[in-house]
């Protein structure tokens, strides 16, 4: 992982924000790490961005906290996050990846409505982060592949958010272009 020290710093900030239940800060940290992942296109960093964003969405809504298995799930999630921080501090990338995988497995072990809620949050988080990566200039196909979402989902979401509405071919009005050409020929 190329950005180990940056990821470590962000994860520590996430941990602090979680202590304060500051989901807005957690979301901001997700965007910060996503920017880094768009530069390096490192799957580990992208996974962390999705996990952090998902976590912000989970703590943002109180309805999840009323579900039967919430407390055990959340405790395990936070423990895995802390373990991933420790792994990075010890420069143990394999242990870090194991903890990230463990967080994904936590969801698979859930049952009932909580499982459906959290699976939906993670799915939407992947699509959101894919859209943000696409916004940073990574091709839609590559972004969809990295995050495991379909091109259709990504295109639909990007279309709703306006990410794809940028017209890169129009940089200057025709009048301005003509003026420049006229100035060139006058000289």
N, C-alpha and C positions, 0 to 999 in steps of 0.2 A: 504494500500500500504506500503510495507516494506521499500522501499528505497526513501521515500518522500524527504528527504533532498538532496539526490544525484540528483533526478529528478529535483528538484527545481533549484539546481545549474546549471545543464545542460541547462534547459530551459532559464535561465537568460543569459547564454553564447550564446545560439542560438539567442536570441533576439538581443544581441550585434552584432553577426555576420551578422544578417539580415540587421541591420542598415548600415553595411559596404558592403552589397551585397556579402559577402564572402561565396559562396556556398561550397567551399572546406572545410572550418571550420565547416559549418553546417553538411556536410557529416561525418566529423570526429567525431562530437558530437553524431551523430546517431549511429556510431559504438561503442562509449563509453557507451552509454545507453543500447545498445544491449547486450554488455558483461554483464552488471548488470542484464538484463532481463533473460539471459541464466542461471544465478545462481539461481534467485528467481522464474523464470517462472511466473511472475506476468503479467496478461493480460493488466493491465493499463500501465505498463512500456513498454511492447511490442507494444502497440498502439502508445505510444509516439515515440518509435524508428521508426515506419513506417511513422508517420506524419512528423517527422523531416527529414527523408531521402527523402520523397516525396517533401517536401518543398525545399530541396537542388536541386532536379532535376528540379523543376519548375522555380526557380530563375536562374538556370544555362542556360536555353534556352531563348533567347530573343523572339523567335517566339510566345510564349504564351502571351507575353506582348502586342502583336499587336491585340489580339482577343477582340471582342466587350465587353465582361463582365469581362475582366481580372481585371481591377482596383478595381471594387466593390468586386469581389471574394477575391483578395489579401488583401484588407483592412479588410474585415470581418475575414479572416484567421488569420491575425496578431492580430486583436482585441481579438479573441478567445484564441490565444496563450497567450496574456497578461493577459486575465481573468483567464486562467488556472494557471498562475504564482501567481496571487493574491489569488486564491483559496487555493493553496498549502501553501502560506505564512500564511493564516488564519487557516490552518489545516482543511480545508473543502474539504474532499475527494469527497463528493457527487457533489459539485459544479465543482470540477476539472473534474470528469467523464462527467458531463453535457457539459462542454466546449469541451472535446474531441469528444463527440457524435455530438456536433454542427458542428465541422469541417467536419465530415463525411456527415452531412446533407447539408452542403454548396455545396458539389459536386452534390448531388441529385437535387438541385434546379437549377443548371446550365442548359443551353441548347446549342444546336449547336455543332460546332467543339470544342469549349473550354471544354465542358463537356466530349466529347470523349477523348480529350487529357489528361485531368486530371484523368479521370477514368483509363485510360491506365497507367498513371504514378503511381497511387496508387496500381493498380494490380501488376505491376512490382516490386514496392517497397515491397509489401507483400511477393512476391516470393523471392526477394533478401534477405530480413530479415529472411525468413524461412530457406533459404539456410545457412545463417550465424549462425542461432541458431543450425541447424543440424551440422554445422562445430564445434560448441562448445560442441557437445556430446549429444544433446537431440535427441531422436529417430525421424526418418523421419515422422512417423505416428502422433506422438504427436505434432511435429512442424507444420505439415500441418493443423492439427485440430485447434491449437491455433490461427493460422493466417488466417484460412478460405481459404486455397488454396488446390487444389487437390494434392494427392500423385503423380499423373502423372506430373503435372506442376513442383513440387518440384524436383522430380527425374530427369526430363529432364534438368532443370536449373543446378542442382548440378552436373550432368554429364558433362555439357558444361564447368563448372567452374573448374572441377577437384576436388571438395570437396570430392567426393565419391571414389577417386582413391587412398586413403591411404590404404596401406596393413599393417594392424596392426598385422598380424600373423607372419611377417618376422621381427625378431628383431636382428638376428645375423646370419652370414653365417654358412653353415654346417661345413666348415673347423674349424671355431672358436669353434663351439659346440663340435666337436670331440676332439680338444685340451683340452678343459675343462674336458671332460670325461676321457681322458687319464691321466691328472694330478690328478684327483680324485683317480684313480686306482693305480697310482704309489705310493701314500702315504700309 
